[in-house]
Amino acid sequence: MKRREFLGSTAAVLGGAIAAPILGTGFARAEDMPKTGGTLIWGHSETTQNLDMHKTGTASTGRVLQNVHCSIVTVDKNFKVIPNLAESFEVAPDGLSYTFKLRKDVKFHNGKPMTAADVKYSFERCKDPATGAVNKPVFDAVDAIETPDDYTVIVKMSKVNAPFLARVAENGAGVVMPAGSGDEQGKHPIGCGPFEFVSREFGNKVILKRFDSYFDGPAYLDGIEAREITEETVRLTGLQTGELHMIDAVPPDRMKAVEADAKLQVHKWFPLNFDFLNLNHTFEPFQNPKVREAFDYMIDKEALLQGALWGNGQLTASPSFPTAPSYNHDLKQRPQDIDKAMALLKEAGYGPGKLEIVFKVTTNYPYHVQSAQIMLEWFQAAGVKVKIEQLTWADWLSQCWVNKDFQVTMMNFFTLWEPDFLYYSLWNSKGAFNYRGIKDPVIDDLTEKARGVVDIAARAEIYKKVQQQVFDQTHDVILWFRNGSIGAQKKVMGVDTIVEPNGSNFNFHKTWLNA
């Protein structure tokens, strides 16, 4: 069935989703002989927002700043925490202190060497409520930060916080900035990563240049120009004409054509992110779980995956990373059942035509707009009156994220592999990413309890209960995991090194141009 036929018949049953990890196809690897020089022109599918790495809540910004900043520790491909700015670390047997021994060869882009004072400043800045750091909860159990010498940091906890080390392995909570630089970071970020910030034209482009004093050796590229192009066709045309060296998010409907183009290379991976439908719990109808459940029953998830993503993803009822111990395999998505949806709405006092909603989506993700247009027909079939409002990314963040001014929206989160980051941030009533106004004492208790459980398997079981509660109460409707993709000119080398283990962040340290 052709996609246009699908759009004319939303009751269609279409083919299966991709169910296995996806490998790169025909891309150039880093083991070829590298060359130094050139500026990589990257067609970035999203727009950057607040450039302060402690404050930004958008993966679009973090994807650029990943090249500017470094975290105190990081993870390998198996998500094992390993040293980074710290050359070693030790966790006390009682879990109440963390000792980091710092590298002595790290310099910031302003020329100053990194010391324990910078780590102390960065962690205390995140912990301070006045900062507005999105990762503040990571430091809630931090009692004191001691610096016995310039290259030793001891973090003392008031109580066990088992996810702490994993949380500071992400560039956000764990990023180290020069002491006293907080006021500058939003306009001119200063870090110690392989590239330093040069300039940003909001909504247009960000320019970075190589930092020759990077502790892990200078990058091959002279610089990166990240052009922010959310319109899929424009982005792809720029790649095909050679104006762009590389793009992320190859349009799903053009994937096969790009893969067949002898002038281009494609790298794909699974997963990039999960997507979910968001219902505002402060909107009176959605305070009733029957209404929320009804919306779940209105959606044909497989048909939506095919219609909006052309099958470039995999259905899931759980947002946990697919290989994580916390993934709840017992959860199964509700099937589409318009009659049941209408019955639930009627029980809640919303017969046909009695419920009117505004569905806000951002043009930053074109497939969200397509998804909303498809779902509109199903919602209307269930007797719900729907109006779609398309917002720029900045307007979506302002209205939906900050002001919580929405009724229904759709969003994705980029592979939050660490379950505390995922479940506490998104579903705890105090979570930094809880823009839906969810207040569930069961989830609050479980996510708090998990922080005190050191055993990984036991903690995973707690998070499985959180997923079950999210599903049972239909706090959100989890839809799918989306595949990630990069399209590039053949002369872009080391494409296989760009994507970080979490599937979201990009790092161009080992990328180079063969021309």
LOTORKE-511091 format. One line per 3 residues: number of its first residue (from 1); their letters; for each residue x negated, y, z of C-alpha. Coordinates in pm, 1 decimal. Example, Ala and Ser with C-alpha at 12.3 -4.5 7.8 and 13.67 -1.06 7.14 Angstrom:
BEGIN
1	as	-1230.0/-450.0/780.0; -1367.0/-106.0/714.0
//
This chain:
BEGIN
1	mkr	0.0/0.0/0.0; -136.8/342.9/-89.7; -164.1/602.1/183.0
4	ref	85.4/836.0/18.1; 334.6/549.3/15.0; 266.5/494.6/383.8
7	lgs	335.4/860.0/459.5; 670.0/826.2/288.2; 758.7/516.7/487.5
10	taa	639.0/524.7/846.9; 789.0/185.2/917.8; 519.3/20.4/704.8
13	vlg	310.3/-257.2/854.7; -47.3/-222.8/734.0; -376.1/-412.7/748.9
16	gai	-596.8/-484.5/1050.9; -851.5/-256.1/1211.3; -1224.3/-313.1/1221.7
19	aap	-1297.6/-529.0/1523.2; -1674.8/-558.8/1531.3; -1966.8/-317.3/1578.0
22	ilg	-2058.4/-143.4/1254.0; -2415.6/-116.5/1133.9; -2577.7/143.9/911.2
25	tgf	-2564.3/92.1/535.6; -2854.0/190.5/313.6; -3000.7/450.6/547.0
28	ara	-3364.9/548.6/573.2; -3541.9/428.7/885.2; -3791.8/609.8/1103.8
31	edm	-4068.4/352.9/1052.7; -4142.1/498.5/706.8; -4443.5/733.0/710.7
34	pkt	-4318.0/1061.4/866.1; -4386.6/1406.9/727.3; -4378.4/1736.1/913.2
37	ggt	-4186.4/2038.2/788.6; -3855.5/2157.7/655.9; -3527.6/2265.7/809.6
40	liw	-3245.7/2011.7/822.8; -2913.0/2160.8/711.5; -2646.6/1972.0/906.4
43	ghs	-2276.5/2002.8/829.5; -2139.5/1982.3/1184.7; -1777.4/1870.2/1189.7
46	ett	-1694.9/2079.7/1496.6; -1752.8/2423.6/1642.7; -1966.1/2497.4/1946.7
49	qnl	-1823.7/2681.7/2244.7; -1987.9/2778.6/2576.8; -2362.8/2721.1/2534.6
52	dmh	-2422.9/2676.5/2908.7; -2487.6/2302.1/2937.2; -2367.9/2295.5/3297.8
55	ktg	-2037.6/2457.5/3207.6; -1949.1/2328.5/2863.6; -1682.8/2061.5/2847.8
58	tas	-1697.9/1997.4/2474.3; -1893.1/1718.6/2307.6; -1922.7/1941.4/2000.0
61	tgr	-2145.6/2179.5/2195.6; -2328.5/1904.7/2380.7; -2416.7/1740.0/2051.1
64	vlq	-2622.7/2047.8/1956.3; -2758.7/2120.9/2304.5; -2879.7/1761.6/2338.4
67	nvh	-3174.9/1881.4/2132.8; -3240.2/2180.1/2359.9; -3214.3/2016.2/2703.2
70	csi	-3333.4/1700.7/2876.3; -3194.1/1516.2/3176.6; -3392.4/1400.5/3477.1
73	vtv	-3325.5/1037.2/3384.0; -3161.7/882.8/3079.2; -3036.4/543.9/2957.8
76	dkn	-3162.3/286.7/2711.7; -2948.2/116.6/2447.7; -2807.3/-118.6/2713.0
79	fkv	-2715.9/175.7/2939.7; -2988.4/90.9/3189.0; -3105.2/407.5/3366.3
82	ipn	-3467.7/483.4/3280.7; -3708.1/772.8/3357.0; -3704.9/1088.2/3147.7
85	lae	-3810.9/1418.9/3307.3; -3877.9/1207.0/3613.0; -4165.0/963.3/3550.8
88	sfe	-4018.4/735.9/3819.0; -3731.4/720.5/4066.2; -3636.9/521.0/4373.3
91	vap	-3302.3/460.6/4539.6; -3302.0/399.1/4914.7; -3165.7/56.7/5022.2
94	dgl	-2874.9/227.1/5201.3; -2791.0/431.4/4889.2; -2818.2/758.0/5082.3
97	syt	-3123.4/908.4/4915.5; -3279.7/929.6/4569.0; -3646.6/1016.0/4522.1
100	fkl	-3759.4/1145.3/4183.5; -4128.7/1178.2/4092.5; -4149.3/1433.5/3813.5
103	rkd	-4366.4/1439.0/3504.4; -4642.3/1698.9/3519.9; -4652.3/1774.2/3146.7
106	vkf	-4306.2/1926.7/3096.7; -4274.0/2286.1/2979.4; -3964.7/2496.0/2925.5
109	hng	-3911.0/2693.0/2608.8; -4004.3/3011.7/2796.9; -4351.3/2864.4/2854.8
112	kpm	-4310.4/2790.1/3225.4; -4396.2/2442.5/3358.5; -4113.9/2238.5/3511.2
115	taa	-4143.7/2177.6/3885.3; -3929.0/2042.9/4166.4; -3795.4/2394.7/4221.6
118	dvk	-3626.3/2383.6/3881.0; -3459.7/2050.6/3957.3; -3340.2/2177.4/4294.9
121	ysf	-3203.2/2492.5/4131.0; -3026.3/2298.3/3856.0; -2861.3/2048.6/4090.6
124	erc	-2757.7/2315.7/4340.1; -2617.7/2526.1/4057.6; -2397.1/2234.7/3949.7
127	kdp	-2288.3/2173.8/4308.6; -2191.9/2538.9/4368.5; -1816.3/2584.9/4304.7
130	atg	-1881.9/2940.0/4188.2; -2074.6/2806.5/3886.8; -1774.0/2631.2/3739.0
133	avn	-1981.7/2330.5/3632.1; -1772.4/2055.2/3475.9; -1988.7/1798.9/3655.0
136	kpv	-1957.4/1952.2/4001.8; -1794.8/1634.3/4146.8; -2119.6/1444.0/4075.6
139	fda	-2281.4/1645.7/4352.7; -1995.8/1655.0/4604.9; -2166.6/1393.9/4824.8
142	vda	-2509.1/1562.9/4803.0; -2602.8/1681.0/5152.2; -2947.4/1826.3/5084.4
145	iet	-3213.9/1853.1/4815.5; -3571.2/1847.6/4945.2; -3888.8/1933.5/4753.6
148	pdd	-4186.6/1817.3/4964.0; -4421.4/1909.8/4678.4; -4402.2/2054.5/4327.4
151	ytv	-4339.0/1717.9/4165.1; -4118.5/1535.3/4415.8; -3744.0/1579.3/4459.7
154	ivk	-3545.5/1395.7/4727.7; -3166.9/1406.3/4699.7; -2998.1/1314.7/5027.7
157	msk	-2635.0/1206.1/5033.0; -2371.9/1251.6/5302.4; -2215.8/924.0/5188.7
160	vna	-2278.7/660.6/4924.1; -2198.0/771.6/4571.1; -2277.6/462.1/4364.6
163	pfl	-2241.4/627.9/4020.3; -2476.7/917.7/4105.2; -2783.6/792.9/3918.9
166	arv	-2585.6/703.8/3607.5; -2407.6/1038.8/3613.3; -2733.2/1237.7/3616.6
169	aen	-2852.9/1028.9/3321.2; -2624.0/1238.1/3100.5; -2722.3/1578.1/2962.2
172	gag	-2480.5/1778.9/3170.2; -2506.8/1676.7/3531.7; -2870.6/1577.9/3491.8
175	vvm	-2996.8/1860.4/3272.7; -3281.3/2063.3/3424.5; -3298.2/2437.3/3356.5
178	pag	-3562.3/2692.2/3460.6; -3493.3/2826.4/3809.5; -3293.1/3149.2/3791.2
181	sgd	-3195.3/3109.4/3424.8; -2824.4/3044.0/3482.3; -2704.6/3385.6/3370.2
184	eqg	-2888.0/3348.2/3037.8; -2776.9/2997.8/2949.2; -2435.3/3084.6/2804.2
187	khp	-2584.1/3315.5/2540.4; -2937.5/3186.7/2499.9; -2986.2/2835.4/2639.2
190	igc	-3335.4/2757.0/2765.2; -3439.9/2398.2/2814.5; -3735.9/2167.0/2766.0
193	gpf	-3609.0/1956.0/2475.0; -3765.1/1896.8/2131.3; -3598.8/2205.0/1979.7
196	efv	-3549.6/2554.1/2115.0; -3250.5/2777.6/2057.6; -3287.8/3064.6/1809.3
199	sre	-2940.1/3200.9/1740.2; -2570.5/3128.3/1708.2; -2305.6/3286.7/1486.7
202	fgn	-1987.3/3182.9/1663.9; -1775.7/2955.4/1448.5; -2038.3/2956.0/1174.8
205	kvi	-2378.9/2812.1/1263.1; -2644.1/2742.9/1526.1; -3014.8/2762.4/1446.8
208	lkr	-3283.7/2570.5/1636.4; -3659.9/2555.5/1583.5; -3919.3/2295.5/1678.1
211	fds	-4070.9/2326.3/2027.6; -4434.7/2234.2/1979.8; -4497.1/2178.1/2351.4
214	yfd	-4228.4/1911.7/2393.1; -4358.8/1656.7/2643.9; -4276.7/1357.7/2421.5
217	gpa	-4455.7/1505.3/2119.6; -4333.6/1767.6/1871.7; -4052.5/1691.2/1629.7
220	yld	-4121.7/1648.1/1258.1; -3863.8/1902.0/1144.9; -3946.1/2273.1/1154.9
223	gie	-3588.3/2336.4/1257.9; -3218.9/2254.5/1238.1; -2938.9/2466.7/1098.5
226	are	-2608.1/2329.8/1224.2; -2335.0/2474.1/1002.3; -1994.0/2436.6/1162.3
229	ite	-1758.1/2306.3/892.1; -1438.1/2153.4/1026.5; -1271.0/2122.4/685.2
232	etv	-1349.6/1770.7/565.3; -1344.0/1837.6/190.9; -1572.0/2140.5/217.7
235	rlt	-1815.7/1944.8/433.2; -1826.6/1648.7/195.5; -1861.5/1871.6/-111.5
238	glq	-2159.6/2042.0/53.1; -2325.1/1703.2/96.4; -2250.2/1588.8/-258.0
241	tge	-2383.2/1909.0/-415.1; -2698.9/1903.2/-203.3; -2618.0/2220.6/-12.0
244	lhm	-2618.9/2010.9/305.7; -2875.6/1747.3/397.7; -2643.1/1566.0/633.4
247	ida	-2288.1/1563.7/766.2; -2123.7/1382.9/1051.7; -1768.1/1247.7/1031.9
250	vpp	-1749.5/1136.8/670.0; -1380.5/1179.8/570.4; -1227.2/835.4/629.9
253	drm	-1037.7/836.5/299.7; -1364.6/899.3/111.3; -1585.0/655.1/302.2
256	kav	-1602.3/386.5/32.4; -1682.0/642.2/-236.7; -1964.0/792.9/-30.8
259	ead	-2106.8/447.5/43.2; -2106.0/372.3/-330.0; -2287.1/696.8/-419.8
262	akl	-2647.2/607.8/-508.9; -2762.9/959.1/-414.1; -2641.4/926.6/-56.2
265	qvh	-2684.8/708.1/251.2; -2432.4/628.4/523.4; -2483.6/531.2/886.6
268	kwf	-2181.5/402.1/1079.6; -2135.7/291.4/1437.8; -1864.8/180.2/1678.3
271	pln	-1729.7/342.0/1881.8; -1762.8/718.0/1851.5; -1470.7/809.2/2076.9
274	fdf	-1129.2/708.0/2200.3; -813.4/901.9/2115.7; -501.7/940.7/2324.2
277	lnl	-167.2/1118.1/2321.5; -136.6/1363.3/2610.0; 189.1/1443.6/2788.5
280	nht	187.1/1745.8/3019.7; 297.3/1625.8/3363.1; 392.7/1978.5/3466.6
283	fep	656.9/1986.8/3188.8; 976.7/1872.7/3360.7; 1080.5/1593.5/3119.9
286	fqn	737.2/1429.5/3146.8; 757.2/1420.7/3523.8; 989.0/1126.0/3464.1
289	pkv	786.7/808.8/3382.9; 1075.9/677.8/3170.3; 1034.9/969.6/2932.1
292	rea	659.7/910.5/2910.1; 713.9/539.7/2846.3; 969.1/623.4/2577.9
295	fdy	709.0/819.8/2384.1; 474.6/522.2/2399.6; 743.2/300.3/2246.9
298	mid	800.1/548.7/1964.1; 449.3/497.5/1820.8; 340.2/226.0/1579.8
301	kea	-28.0/230.4/1673.8; -149.4/12.9/1385.8; 38.7/215.8/1124.9
304	llq	-93.3/535.6/1281.5; -450.5/404.0/1271.5; -415.2/324.6/903.2
307	gal	-234.1/644.7/815.8; -460.2/890.9/997.5; -795.0/708.4/1004.7
310	wgn	-759.8/478.2/704.8; -843.2/190.4/937.4; -1176.7/338.4/1049.4
313	gql	-1133.4/233.6/1409.5; -993.5/-29.8/1640.7; -679.8/-30.4/1853.9
316	tas	-722.6/-34.6/2231.2; -506.4/-3.0/2540.5; -812.9/81.7/2751.9
319	psf	-1044.2/382.3/2718.1; -1337.1/198.6/2883.7; -1643.9/146.3/2667.1
322	pta	-1572.6/-178.7/2476.2; -1869.0/-369.4/2622.4; -1838.8/-229.5/2975.2
325	psy	-1763.0/-464.8/3267.0; -1477.2/-230.8/3357.6; -1288.7/-284.9/3029.9
328	nhd	-946.8/-431.1/3115.4; -884.6/-695.2/2849.3; -546.0/-784.9/3000.0
331	lkq	-387.4/-459.7/2884.8; -185.4/-478.0/2563.7; -41.2/-179.4/2381.2
334	rpq	335.5/-140.5/2378.4; 484.2/-219.5/2036.4; 694.1/34.0/1850.9
337	did	1058.2/-0.3/1958.6; 1268.2/303.5/1869.8; 1584.8/154.4/2024.0
340	kam	1409.1/95.7/2356.0; 1263.0/445.9/2343.8; 1609.7/594.0/2292.7
343	all	1750.1/382.2/2576.4; 1477.5/504.3/2814.8; 1541.2/865.4/2714.6
346	kea	1913.9/819.2/2771.6; 1849.9/673.7/3119.8; 1641.9/981.8/3195.2
349	gyg	1922.1/1212.2/3082.8; 1791.2/1296.4/2736.7; 2028.7/1161.0/2475.2
352	pgk	1979.2/1226.4/2103.5; 1898.9/1590.8/2037.4; 1868.3/1677.3/2408.3
355	lei	1488.4/1686.9/2422.1; 1285.8/1945.4/2233.7; 906.7/1950.8/2237.8
358	vfk	618.0/2144.4/2088.1; 327.9/1927.2/1973.3; 1.8/2125.8/1973.6
361	vtt	-293.5/1992.3/1775.5; -628.1/2139.6/1681.5; -753.5/2176.5/1326.1
364	nyp	-1098.8/2099.2/1468.7; -992.7/1736.2/1421.2; -803.1/1714.6/1090.2
367	yhv	-696.9/1358.8/1162.7; -515.0/1486.1/1473.3; -303.4/1706.0/1248.3
370	qsa	-234.6/1407.0/1024.0; -148.7/1194.5/1328.5; 95.9/1454.6/1457.1
373	qim	268.1/1473.4/1119.5; 310.8/1095.5/1115.0; 430.7/1075.9/1477.2
376	lew	679.0/1357.1/1416.9; 891.6/1124.5/1204.1; 899.1/859.0/1475.9
379	fqa	983.1/1112.1/1746.9; 1266.0/1248.9/1535.5; 1392.2/894.7/1470.2
382	agv	1422.7/857.6/1849.0; 1633.1/1172.3/1869.7; 1359.2/1413.0/1981.7
385	kvk	1333.4/1755.7/1819.9; 968.8/1834.6/1743.1; 774.4/2139.7/1631.7
388	ieq	404.4/2107.7/1543.0; 167.8/2396.5/1617.7; -180.9/2387.1/1468.3
391	ltw	-450.0/2560.4/1674.6; -814.0/2646.4/1616.4; -1055.6/2469.4/1851.0
394	adw	-1104.1/2784.8/2058.2; -728.1/2835.3/2089.1; -671.6/2469.2/2180.5
397	lsq	-934.8/2492.6/2454.0; -782.3/2814.8/2584.7; -419.6/2705.8/2573.4
400	cwv	-430.7/2331.4/2642.9; -755.7/2277.1/2832.5; -781.9/2591.2/3042.9
403	nkd	-426.4/2721.1/3079.6; -252.8/2381.0/3047.6; -1.7/2556.0/2823.0
406	fqv	128.0/2263.9/2618.5; 395.3/1996.2/2623.2; 242.0/1730.0/2396.9
409	tmm	-106.0/1726.3/2247.5; -366.2/1481.4/2124.7; -733.1/1466.9/2212.5
412	nff	-1037.7/1244.3/2192.0; -1320.7/1190.9/2434.2; -1659.9/1082.4/2314.2
415	tlw	-1752.7/747.5/2470.0; -1771.9/830.1/2838.4; -1955.4/503.4/2904.0
418	epd	-1994.6/557.2/3279.7; -1658.1/469.9/3443.4; -1674.8/732.4/3718.8
421	fly	-1732.2/998.7/3454.6; -1437.2/860.0/3260.4; -1176.2/777.8/3523.3
424	ysl	-1250.3/1032.7/3793.7; -1289.8/1318.0/3545.8; -977.4/1239.7/3344.6
427	wns	-725.7/1089.4/3587.3; -817.4/1193.3/3941.5; -605.2/1490.6/4048.4
430	kga	-930.1/1684.0/4113.6; -1100.3/1569.2/3793.6; -1260.6/1835.5/3577.2
433	fny	-1094.4/1693.1/3263.5; -746.7/1645.8/3411.2; -578.7/1909.6/3195.2
436	rgi	-251.1/1710.9/3190.6; -173.8/1785.0/3556.4; -171.0/1418.3/3660.2
439	kdp	-127.3/1361.8/4033.7; -124.5/993.8/4117.5; -225.9/902.5/4476.1
442	vid	-298.5/544.5/4368.6; -553.2/661.0/4111.9; -696.7/919.1/4351.2
445	dlt	-753.7/650.6/4614.9; -901.5/400.1/4370.0; -1142.4/642.9/4202.1
448	eka	-1262.7/771.8/4541.0; -1303.4/415.9/4670.4; -1505.6/314.0/4363.7
451	rgv	-1770.0/574.3/4441.7; -1856.1/392.9/4763.1; -1885.0/46.0/4605.0
454	vdi	-2241.6/-37.9/4504.6; -2174.0/-379.8/4353.2; -2115.1/-324.9/3981.4
457	aar	-1874.6/-615.5/3937.2; -1664.9/-514.3/4237.0; -1654.6/-154.6/4116.3
460	aei	-1546.8/-271.2/3769.9; -1247.5/-448.5/3922.5; -1139.5/-121.9/4084.2
463	ykk	-1151.6/57.3/3750.5; -944.9/-218.7/3592.0; -675.5/-135.7/3846.9
466	vqq	-703.9/232.1/3749.8; -644.0/140.2/3386.2; -344.8/-69.7/3484.9
469	qvf	-197.0/223.1/3676.7; -252.9/463.0/3386.4; -75.2/215.4/3160.6
472	dqt	210.6/126.8/3398.2; 290.5/492.7/3463.8; 220.3/594.5/3101.8
475	hdv	14.7/888.6/3223.9; -128.1/903.9/2869.9; -88.5/686.8/2560.5
478	ilw	-424.5/532.7/2467.7; -439.1/483.8/2090.0; -772.0/364.8/1950.9
481	frn	-1149.2/375.9/1932.3; -1269.4/572.6/1630.0; -1576.4/479.6/1426.7
484	gsi	-1863.3/726.2/1396.3; -2035.2/807.1/1069.3; -2316.4/1012.1/921.2
487	gaq	-2357.8/1081.1/550.4; -2694.2/1208.6/432.8; -2915.7/1275.7/135.0
490	kkv	-3163.0/997.0/62.5; -3450.6/1223.4/164.0; -3329.6/1245.5/523.1
493	mgv	-3540.6/988.0/706.8; -3490.3/833.0/1048.0; -3111.6/858.1/1032.4
496	dti	-3098.1/544.6/1246.1; -3262.6/734.7/1535.3; -3018.2/1025.8/1550.9
499	vep	-2727.1/877.0/1746.1; -2789.2/838.3/2119.0; -2684.4/516.3/2300.4
502	ngs	-2355.0/673.1/2413.9; -2245.9/697.8/2049.4; -2175.1/1068.5/2077.4
505	nfn	-2489.7/1273.9/2124.0; -2729.2/1348.4/1838.7; -3105.2/1389.9/1880.7
508	fhk	-3320.2/1490.7/1585.1; -3661.6/1440.0/1748.5; -3760.8/1155.1/1512.6
511	twl	-3578.5/1276.4/1199.2; -3774.2/1408.9/900.0; -3735.5/1519.6/539.0
514	na	-3908.9/1323.8/263.7; -3940.3/1615.9/25.3
//
